Amino acid sequence: MFLYTPEQRQRRDSSVWTLIQGVLAPLQFVAFLVSLALVLRYLVTGNGYDAATISILVKTAFLMLIMVTGAIWEKVVFGQYLFAPAFFWEDVFSFVVIALHTAYVWALMTGAMGPDGLMVLALAAYITYVINAGQFLWKLRQARLQQEAAA
């Protein structure tokens, strides 16, 4: 089964949204790595709560931005905003990632959890993010192999 039809591949390759996704994904990953280090530092030492919190909010903002631009990319390439068959399970799991990040923001804003609970929730969100990123990297590899096979 091919990931892209020739027409979808052409739309993917000519879309500015492909470039935007290609820029945002590594930026989000860098934000994740910095934030992960700050969250772990807080959990281990009890220091740096404010820095960890800000980093989680920055990572969450990147996530929301990449989700919106990714939905636009899917519309351009596949003709629907989300749940295109080629990326169905990645999109489903993306909503788990978004739900956990949003739960963190809600818990922070409402005071529903203390600092330690918030950091553990952030780690749970980050675990799902890593799984989801792996799903997308696997699809990128499949697309590359498909393109090589077609050439």
Secondary structure, 3 states (H helix, E strand, C coil): CCCCCHHHHHHHHHCHHHHHHHHHHHHHHHHHHHHHHHHHHHHHHCCCHHHHHHHHHHHHHHHHHHHHHHHHHHHHHHCCCCCCHHHHHHHHHHHHHHHHHHHHHHHHHHCCCCHHHHHHHHHHHHHHHHHHHHHHHHHHHHHHHHHHHHC
